[in-house]
Amino acid sequence: ITMWLGALSTSIQLLINPADREVYQWITQLAWLTPDNMTALQQLSFFLTAGRVAVAVVNSLGLVIIFWLARHLFGDLFAILAIGFLLLDSFLSGLSGILHVDGLATTFTTISLLFLALALSADTGQRGRRGSLLHTALAGATAALAFLAKSPTLLLAPVTAILFLTILWRRRQQPITLRLGEMVRLGVIWLVSFVAVCFLLFPALWASPMQVLQLTSSNANRHIEEALRPTFFMGEVAFDHGRLFYPIALAWRISPLVLVGLVLVVAQLFKTSWRERLPKFLIIIFTLWIAIFLAGISLAAKKFDRYLLPVLPMVTMLATLGWVTWLRSGKRASRL
């Protein structure tokens, strides 16, 4: 997806400013590009701003969709606070306006999980079923966009499967054939949407799908086994900082308001009168994604704090649930 946006923005720039075509032609003559080729990087910088704008526009539109989905899930106050926290997050904003993969992967991952939450929380009426099927298809399609932005987001697949199993258990009072048939149908729709979008937007799959899968797998295994260069963390320079790297990095990266919201959620879970007001299924979705994604990327020796970006919106929304529940409880108490 990053490549598509970079190519599209370059094409638009060449249409607007044909004089840049000379630079473009020079770049296309390169046989190989290495990080120390400063001359080539200077030439590439002619097109960098347009690429950054394209990524920023997509991520901004993604925030609009996230707001709409959040509003349908838990109301206006939740949506406004959640988007406000995300907009004010410098870590997220800084990585969402560069021509790179992490911001895009985060946006599409968040949209996919929210569509899935809508699909699995729909009512069982005919209209609810149609909405559930549509939301599931959109969840699968945006999960594919996340995967095409960055491969670790493939962890959306096991998260989705676990959530389907959770719904099977939660609806255990219904006949098993009805529950199982519905979940299988939703699972097939999610998978078909995922595969279709991957195939459509990844032309290499048209020519040599097995080679693409092998290359993706080998690259993932290489990052799991070794880090290419040492990094600085907690006073040490090392190749691998261990399994606690991401939890500690996340604690440093989230804002004080989000941290307070997380404390509120934990406190509310232990208080019966507040626990009943919390949307437990949303908490399950958010927490499950955070746990599985952090566990998955922690297996790799190569670690950078920006790799944890796809969990940041879910952490923020968990904190927002804490704030919203606390604010609504305060309003109810004042009325009494």
HUHU-V631488 format. One record per residue. N is the residue number from 1. PHI is phi in degrees with one decimal (* if undefined). Layout:
N & PHI
N & PHI
This chain:
1 & *
2 & -61.5
3 & -64.1
4 & -58.9
5 & -66.7
6 & -63.3
7 & -66.4
8 & -63.6
9 & -65.7
10 & -64.3
11 & -61.5
12 & -64.4
13 & -63.0
14 & -67.1
15 & -70.2
16 & -74.4
17 & -128.6
18 & -60.0
19 & -63.0
20 & -73.6
21 & -64.8
22 & -62.8
23 & -63.9
24 & -60.2
25 & -63.1
26 & -62.7
27 & -64.5
28 & -67.0
29 & -85.0
30 & -67.6
31 & -81.7
32 & -155.8
33 & -121.7
34 & -120.6
35 & -61.3
36 & -92.2
37 & -84.3
38 & -65.5
39 & -62.8
40 & -66.1
41 & -65.6
42 & -64.6
43 & -68.7
44 & -63.9
45 & -63.7
46 & -59.9
47 & -108.3
48 & -69.0
49 & -61.1
50 & -61.9
51 & -64.8
52 & -65.4
53 & -62.0
54 & -60.4
55 & -65.6
56 & -62.9
57 & -65.0
58 & -63.6
59 & -66.8
60 & -68.1
61 & -62.9
62 & -61.2
63 & -63.7
64 & -63.3
65 & -65.3
66 & -60.5
67 & -60.7
68 & -61.7
69 & -68.5
70 & -62.9
71 & -63.8
72 & -70.6
73 & -80.7
74 & -143.8
75 & 99.1
76 & -64.7
77 & -60.0
78 & -60.4
79 & -63.6
80 & -64.5
81 & -66.6
82 & -61.6
83 & -66.7
84 & -60.3
85 & -62.2
86 & -67.4
87 & -65.0
88 & -86.6
89 & -83.1
90 & -67.6
91 & -63.7
92 & -69.7
93 & -62.2
94 & -62.6
95 & -90.3
96 & -95.9
97 & -120.2
98 & -121.2
99 & -79.4
100 & -151.0
101 & -92.2
102 & -67.7
103 & -63.3
104 & -65.8
105 & -59.8
106 & -66.0
107 & -60.9
108 & -69.9
109 & -62.4
110 & -62.2
111 & -62.4
112 & -61.2
113 & -66.8
114 & -70.7
115 & -62.0
116 & -64.4
117 & -61.9
118 & -63.8
119 & -63.5
120 & -84.3
121 & -103.8
122 & -69.7
123 & -73.4
124 & -91.9
125 & -70.9
126 & -62.5
127 & -65.1
128 & -63.2
129 & -65.6
130 & -62.1
131 & -63.7
132 & -63.6
133 & -64.0
134 & -64.8
135 & -64.7
136 & -65.8
137 & -61.0
138 & -68.8
139 & -64.2
140 & -66.0
141 & -65.6
142 & -73.6
143 & -64.1
144 & -65.2
145 & -62.4
146 & -62.8
147 & -64.3
148 & -71.7
149 & -82.8
150 & -158.2
151 & -65.3
152 & -59.5
153 & -71.0
154 & -59.3
155 & -62.0
156 & -61.0
157 & -63.7
158 & -65.4
159 & -62.1
160 & -62.2
161 & -61.6
162 & -64.0
163 & -66.3
164 & -62.1
165 & -65.4
166 & -62.9
167 & -65.4
168 & -56.7
169 & -72.3
170 & -66.3
171 & -101.5
172 & -65.3
173 & -76.2
174 & -78.8
175 & -59.3
176 & -61.3
177 & -66.1
178 & -67.2
179 & -63.8
180 & -65.2
181 & -62.7
182 & -67.0
183 & -68.5
184 & -63.2
185 & -62.0
186 & -64.5
187 & -62.9
188 & -65.0
189 & -62.0
190 & -59.6
191 & -66.5
192 & -63.8
193 & -62.2
194 & -62.4
195 & -64.7
196 & -62.1
197 & -68.5
198 & -59.2
199 & -67.0
200 & -66.9
201 & -101.5
202 & -124.6
203 & -58.2
204 & -60.6
205 & -66.2
206 & -66.9
207 & -92.5
208 & -149.5
209 & -62.1
210 & -65.6
211 & -65.0
212 & -62.8
213 & -63.9
214 & -65.3
215 & -66.6
216 & -62.0
217 & -65.0
218 & -66.6
219 & -64.7
220 & -63.1
221 & -63.9
222 & -65.0
223 & -71.0
224 & -68.1
225 & -83.0
226 & -148.8
227 & -99.7
228 & -77.0
229 & -151.9
230 & -73.6
231 & -131.1
232 & -96.8
233 & -158.0
234 & 51.5
235 & 81.9
236 & -126.8
237 & -106.6
238 & -152.5
239 & -80.6
240 & -135.7
241 & -94.8
242 & 89.0
243 & -72.4
244 & -88.2
245 & -57.6
246 & -70.6
247 & -58.7
248 & -69.7
249 & -61.7
250 & -64.4
251 & -61.9
252 & -74.6
253 & -85.3
254 & -75.3
255 & -79.6
256 & -59.1
257 & -63.4
258 & -67.0
259 & -61.3
260 & -65.1
261 & -61.2
262 & -65.2
263 & -63.3
264 & -63.0
265 & -61.1
266 & -61.4
267 & -64.3
268 & -68.0
269 & -66.2
270 & -96.0
271 & -113.3
272 & -57.7
273 & -64.5
274 & -88.5
275 & -59.6
276 & -67.3
277 & -89.0
278 & -77.3
279 & -76.2
280 & -62.4
281 & -68.4
282 & -63.2
283 & -62.6
284 & -61.6
285 & -62.5
286 & -62.4
287 & -66.9
288 & -62.3
289 & -63.9
290 & -59.0
291 & -66.2
292 & -69.5
293 & -67.7
294 & -64.3
295 & -64.3
296 & -65.8
297 & -75.6
298 & -70.4
299 & -68.8
300 & -79.1
301 & -70.5
302 & -76.7
303 & -134.9
304 & -134.3
305 & -64.6
306 & -65.9
307 & -66.1
308 & -85.9
309 & -54.4
310 & -61.6
311 & -91.4
312 & -61.3
313 & -62.3
314 & -69.1
315 & -62.0
316 & -63.1
317 & -71.3
318 & -60.1
319 & -63.3
320 & -63.7
321 & -58.3
322 & -63.4
323 & -64.4
324 & -64.3
325 & -62.8
326 & -65.5
327 & -65.4
328 & -67.6
329 & -66.7
330 & -65.4
331 & -64.0
332 & -65.3
333 & -66.8
334 & -66.2
335 & -67.2
336 & -67.1
